[in-house]
Amino acid sequence: MDKTIWNILLVRGLSGFLFIENHHLPMASCDSSMHGGKVRMNFFEKFIALVTYIYDPIHYWWEREKTQKFVASLLIFIFLFWLTVIEMNRHGVLPEFLGQKIPKNPFDAVHLAFSLLLIFEVITFIFVLPCSVTMAVAKQLEILSLIFLRNCFKLLIEFEEPINFSAHLDIIFQIGSYAFGALLLFISLTIYQKLKQPREGVESGVTIYYFVGAKKCISLLLILIFISLGIYNAFAAYYGKPHVNFFQEFYTILIFSDILIVLISHKFFPSFKDMFRNSGYAIATLLMRLCLTAPIYFDVMIGLMAAVFAMCLTYVYNRAERFF
C-alpha cells in the first residue's frame, strides 16, 4: 500500500519516483487519506506532483548528452560565423548598410561567445538549484569567474591595431585584475568543493522530497523570468531601445529567490544552524550581485569576498554539526 500511495503522489515524476523508491518512505509520513481504497491527496501534494511532472522532463532534456553536445556545437558555429562576418566587414566586403551595424574588432566575437556561454551556464544553474544549496552557490561562483574572464575580452575591444601598450596601460591593469580575480575564484571554488559534505540523513525522505519539490517550483519560475528577460532584450535590440543588463538583473532576482528558499527551508529544517547557513548563502549571493555593479578593482575584491565568505560559512557549518 505504501508504494501505491507514493506512486500516485508522484504521478509521472521520474526522479521523484526513484527517490521515493530508494528511500522506502513510510505511509505514516504521508498526509494523504484513504477513502474506499482510493488515495486522496491534499492541495500541496498535488501541487508538488504537478511541479515534478513538469520540471523533470525539462531537466532531463537539458542535461542529456545530446543537448550538451548541440549547445557546444552551436557556440563554436556562432563564434566562427561572427568572426568571419567581422573580418569581412574589416575588409569592406559587406554592403554599407550592414557594415554600419557590425563591429570591426575581432575580439567582439570572443565577447559574444563568452556571453552566450554564460547564458547557458545560467540555465544549468537553474537546474542545479533544487539539487543542493551548496551546489547552487558553487555554480554562482563559477558563473562569476566566467564573468570576470568575459570582462577581460570585453576590455580587449578597446585596443586598436596596431596595439599601443603605452597608451593602454590602465586597460592592461584592469585585464590583469579580472584575470587574477578569476584565477583566485577558481582556487576558492576548489577549496569550497572539498569543504562540502553530504548532509546526514536525519530528516525523512518525505521531508526532503517536499523541500526539493518546492525548490523545483522556484526553478520553474526562474526559467520563465529568464525567458522573459531574453525576449525583452531581443525586442529592445530590434527597436533600438535600451536593454536591461541580463546578469545584473538575474543576480538581483537570485537574491529574492534565495530569501524565499530560506523561508521555505525553515518549514522543513527549522534548526538554527540550517537557517543560519541558508541565510548566509543568501548574503554570498548579495555580495556577488554588488560585485557586478561595483567600480573596477572593487568588483574583484567583492567577488573574492563572497567566495571567502561562502568557504568560511561552509567550514563553520560542518564543524558545528556536533554542537547543534
C-alpha positions as CSV (number, residue, x, y, z in Angstrom):
1,M,0.0,0.0,0.0
2,D,2.9,2.4,0.7
3,K,4.1,2.2,-2.9
4,T,0.5,2.7,-4.2
5,I,0.2,6.0,-2.3
6,W,3.5,7.4,-3.3
7,N,3.3,6.3,-6.9
8,I,0.0,8.2,-7.3
9,L,1.5,11.2,-5.4
10,L,4.5,11.4,-7.8
11,V,2.2,10.9,-10.9
12,R,4.9,10.6,-13.6
13,G,7.8,12.5,-12.0
14,L,10.6,10.1,-12.8
15,S,13.3,11.5,-10.5
16,G,10.9,11.9,-7.6
17,F,9.6,8.3,-8.1
18,L,13.2,6.9,-8.0
19,F,13.9,9.0,-4.9
20,I,10.9,7.6,-3.0
21,E,11.6,4.1,-4.1
22,N,15.2,4.2,-3.0
23,H,14.4,5.7,0.5
24,H,11.5,3.3,1.3
25,L,9.3,6.1,2.6
26,P,6.7,5.1,5.2
27,M,3.0,5.6,4.8
28,A,2.8,7.4,8.1
29,S,4.8,10.3,6.7
30,C,2.1,11.0,4.0
31,D,-0.7,13.3,4.8
32,S,-2.9,11.7,2.1
33,S,-6.0,9.9,3.3
34,M,-7.7,6.7,2.1
35,H,-11.4,6.6,1.2
36,G,-12.8,3.4,-0.1
37,G,-9.4,2.2,-1.2
38,K,-8.6,5.4,-3.1
39,V,-5.9,7.8,-2.3
40,R,-6.9,11.4,-1.6
41,M,-4.1,14.0,-1.9
42,N,-4.2,17.5,-0.4
43,F,-3.5,20.6,-2.5
44,F,0.2,20.8,-1.5
45,E,0.8,17.1,-2.5
46,K,-1.0,17.7,-5.9
47,F,1.0,20.8,-6.5
48,I,4.4,19.2,-5.8
49,A,3.4,16.2,-8.0
50,L,2.5,18.7,-10.8
51,V,5.7,20.6,-10.4
52,T,7.7,17.4,-10.5
53,Y,5.8,16.2,-13.6
54,I,6.7,19.5,-15.5
55,Y,10.2,20.0,-14.2
56,D,11.8,16.6,-14.5
57,P,11.4,16.1,-18.3
58,I,12.8,19.7,-18.9
59,H,15.7,18.9,-16.6
60,Y,16.4,15.6,-18.3
61,W,16.3,17.2,-21.8
62,W,18.8,19.9,-20.8
63,E,21.2,17.6,-19.0
64,R,21.3,14.8,-21.6
65,E,24.5,14.4,-23.6
66,K,22.9,15.1,-26.9
67,T,21.6,18.5,-25.8
68,Q,25.0,19.5,-24.3
69,K,26.8,18.5,-27.5
70,F,24.4,20.6,-29.5
71,V,25.0,23.6,-27.3
72,A,28.8,23.2,-27.6
73,S,28.5,22.9,-31.4
74,L,26.2,25.9,-31.5
75,L,28.7,28.0,-29.6
76,I,31.5,27.0,-31.9
77,F,29.4,27.8,-35.0
78,I,28.3,31.2,-33.7
79,F,31.9,32.2,-32.8
80,L,33.3,31.2,-36.2
81,F,30.4,32.8,-38.1
82,W,30.6,36.1,-36.2
83,L,34.4,36.2,-36.5
84,T,34.0,35.6,-40.3
85,V,31.4,38.4,-40.6
86,I,33.6,40.8,-38.7
87,E,36.6,40.0,-40.9
88,M,34.5,40.5,-44.0
89,N,33.4,43.9,-42.6
90,R,37.0,44.9,-41.9
91,H,37.9,44.3,-45.5
92,G,34.9,46.1,-46.8
93,V,33.2,43.1,-48.3
94,L,29.8,43.7,-46.7
95,P,27.3,46.2,-48.0
96,E,27.4,49.6,-46.4
97,F,24.0,49.2,-44.6
98,L,25.3,46.1,-42.9
99,G,28.8,47.4,-42.3
100,Q,27.5,50.2,-40.2
101,K,25.8,47.8,-37.7
102,I,28.5,45.2,-37.5
103,P,31.7,45.8,-35.4
104,K,35.2,45.6,-36.9
105,N,37.1,44.4,-33.8
106,P,37.6,40.6,-33.9
107,F,37.5,40.5,-30.1
108,D,33.8,41.2,-30.3
109,A,33.4,37.6,-31.5
110,V,35.1,36.4,-28.3
111,H,32.9,38.6,-26.2
112,L,29.8,37.3,-27.9
113,A,30.9,33.7,-27.4
114,F,31.6,34.1,-23.7
115,S,28.3,36.0,-23.2
116,L,26.4,33.0,-24.8
117,L,28.4,30.6,-22.7
118,L,27.4,32.5,-19.6
119,I,23.8,32.3,-20.6
120,F,24.0,28.6,-21.0
121,E,25.7,28.3,-17.6
122,V,22.9,30.3,-16.0
123,I,20.4,27.8,-17.4
124,T,22.5,25.0,-15.9
125,F,22.5,26.8,-12.6
126,I,18.7,27.0,-12.6
127,F,18.6,23.2,-12.8
128,V,21.2,22.8,-10.1
129,L,19.2,24.9,-7.6
130,P,16.8,22.1,-6.5
131,C,19.7,19.7,-6.0
132,S,21.6,21.4,-3.2
133,V,22.0,24.9,-1.8
134,T,25.8,24.4,-1.6
135,M,26.0,23.3,-5.2
136,A,23.9,26.3,-6.2
137,V,26.4,28.7,-4.5
138,A,29.3,26.9,-6.2
139,K,27.6,27.3,-9.6
140,Q,27.1,31.0,-8.9
141,L,30.8,31.4,-8.2
142,E,31.6,29.5,-11.4
143,I,29.4,32.0,-13.3
144,L,31.1,34.9,-11.6
145,S,34.5,33.7,-12.5
146,L,33.4,33.4,-16.2
147,I,32.0,36.9,-16.0
148,F,35.5,38.1,-14.9
149,L,37.0,36.3,-17.9
150,R,34.4,37.7,-20.2
151,N,35.3,41.2,-18.9
152,C,38.9,40.6,-19.9
153,F,37.9,40.0,-23.5
154,K,35.4,42.9,-23.4
155,L,38.3,45.2,-22.4
156,L,40.3,43.9,-25.3
157,I,37.8,45.6,-27.6
158,E,39.3,48.9,-26.5
159,F,42.5,48.0,-28.3
160,E,43.0,49.0,-31.9
161,E,45.5,47.6,-34.3
162,P,48.4,48.2,-34.2
163,I,48.3,47.8,-30.4
164,N,50.0,50.6,-28.5
165,F,50.6,49.3,-25.0
166,S,51.9,52.5,-23.5
167,A,48.6,54.2,-24.4
168,H,46.5,51.5,-22.8
169,L,48.3,50.7,-19.5
170,D,45.2,51.3,-17.5
171,I,43.3,48.8,-19.5
172,I,46.1,46.2,-19.2
173,F,46.0,46.6,-15.4
174,Q,42.2,46.1,-15.5
175,I,42.5,43.0,-17.6
176,G,45.1,41.7,-15.2
177,S,42.8,42.4,-12.3
178,Y,39.9,40.4,-13.8
179,A,42.3,37.6,-14.9
180,F,43.8,37.1,-11.4
181,G,40.4,37.6,-9.8
182,A,39.0,34.7,-12.0
183,L,42.0,32.6,-11.1
184,L,41.6,33.2,-7.3
185,L,37.9,32.4,-7.7
186,F,38.8,29.1,-9.3
187,I,41.1,28.3,-6.4
188,S,38.4,29.3,-3.9
189,L,35.9,27.0,-5.7
190,T,38.3,24.1,-5.5
191,I,38.6,24.6,-1.7
192,Y,34.9,25.1,-1.4
193,Q,34.1,21.9,-3.2
194,K,36.4,20.0,-0.8
195,L,34.7,21.6,2.2
196,K,31.2,20.4,1.1
197,Q,30.0,17.4,3.0
198,P,26.9,15.3,2.2
199,R,24.0,16.0,4.6
200,E,23.5,13.4,7.2
201,G,20.2,11.6,6.8
202,V,18.5,12.8,9.9
203,E,15.4,14.0,8.0
204,S,12.8,11.7,6.5
205,G,12.8,11.1,2.8
206,V,9.3,12.7,2.6
207,T,10.6,15.9,4.1
208,I,13.5,16.1,1.5
209,Y,11.1,15.2,-1.3
210,Y,8.8,18.1,-0.5
211,F,11.6,20.5,0.0
212,V,13.2,19.6,-3.3
213,G,9.8,19.9,-4.9
214,A,9.4,23.4,-3.6
215,K,12.8,24.4,-5.0
216,K,11.8,22.9,-8.3
217,C,8.9,25.3,-8.3
218,I,11.3,28.2,-7.8
219,S,13.5,26.9,-10.7
220,L,10.5,26.9,-13.0
221,L,9.7,30.5,-12.1
222,L,13.4,31.4,-12.8
223,I,13.1,29.7,-16.2
224,L,10.1,31.9,-17.0
225,I,11.9,35.0,-15.8
226,F,15.0,34.0,-17.8
227,I,12.9,33.6,-21.0
228,S,11.1,36.9,-20.3
229,L,14.4,38.8,-20.0
230,G,15.7,37.3,-23.2
231,I,12.5,38.2,-25.1
232,Y,12.5,41.7,-23.7
233,N,16.2,42.3,-24.7
234,A,15.6,40.9,-28.2
235,F,12.7,43.3,-28.8
236,A,14.7,46.2,-27.3
237,A,17.7,45.4,-29.6
238,Y,15.3,45.2,-32.6
239,Y,13.6,48.5,-31.9
240,G,16.8,50.3,-30.8
241,K,15.7,50.8,-27.2
242,P,17.8,50.4,-24.0
243,H,18.1,46.8,-22.8
244,V,18.4,45.5,-19.3
245,N,21.8,44.2,-18.1
246,F,20.9,40.5,-18.0
247,F,23.4,39.2,-15.4
248,Q,22.8,42.1,-13.0
249,E,19.0,41.6,-13.2
250,F,19.3,37.9,-12.8
251,Y,21.6,38.1,-9.7
252,T,19.1,40.6,-8.2
253,I,16.3,38.0,-8.8
254,L,18.5,35.3,-7.2
255,I,18.7,37.3,-4.0
256,F,14.9,37.2,-3.7
257,S,14.8,33.5,-4.7
258,D,17.5,32.7,-2.0
259,I,15.4,34.6,0.6
260,L,12.4,32.5,-0.5
261,I,14.4,29.3,-0.1
262,V,15.5,30.4,3.4
263,L,11.8,30.8,4.4
264,I,10.8,27.5,2.8
265,S,13.7,25.6,4.3
266,H,12.7,26.9,7.8
267,K,9.4,25.0,7.4
268,F,11.3,21.7,6.7
269,F,14.5,22.3,8.6
270,P,13.8,24.6,11.5
271,S,17.1,24.2,13.3
272,F,19.2,27.3,13.8
273,K,22.3,26.0,12.0
274,D,20.3,25.3,8.9
275,M,18.6,28.6,8.9
276,F,21.9,30.4,9.5
277,R,23.7,28.6,6.7
278,N,20.9,29.2,4.1
279,S,20.7,32.9,5.2
280,G,24.5,33.2,4.9
281,Y,24.4,31.8,1.4
282,A,21.9,34.4,0.5
283,I,24.4,37.0,1.7
284,A,27.0,35.5,-0.6
285,T,24.6,36.0,-3.5
286,L,24.1,39.6,-2.4
287,L,27.8,40.2,-2.4
288,M,28.1,38.7,-5.9
289,R,25.2,41.0,-7.1
290,L,27.0,44.1,-5.6
291,C,30.2,42.9,-7.3
292,L,28.6,43.2,-10.8
293,T,27.9,47.0,-10.3
294,A,31.0,48.0,-8.3
295,P,33.8,50.0,-9.9
296,I,36.7,48.3,-11.4
297,Y,39.1,46.6,-8.9
298,F,36.4,46.9,-6.2
299,D,34.2,44.4,-8.1
300,V,37.0,41.8,-8.0
301,M,37.5,42.4,-4.3
302,I,33.8,42.0,-3.5
303,G,33.6,38.8,-5.6
304,L,36.5,37.3,-3.8
305,M,34.9,38.4,-0.5
306,A,31.8,36.4,-1.5
307,A,33.9,33.3,-2.2
308,V,35.8,33.5,1.1
309,F,32.6,34.1,3.0
310,A,31.0,31.0,1.4
311,M,34.0,28.9,2.3
312,C,34.1,30.1,5.9
313,L,30.4,29.6,6.3
314,T,30.6,26.0,4.9
315,Y,33.6,25.2,7.2
316,V,31.9,26.6,10.3
317,Y,28.6,24.8,9.4
318,N,30.4,21.5,9.1
319,R,32.2,21.9,12.4
320,A,29.0,23.0,14.1
321,E,27.3,19.7,13.3
322,R,28.4,18.2,16.6
323,F,27.2,21.1,18.8
324,F,23.6,21.6,17.4
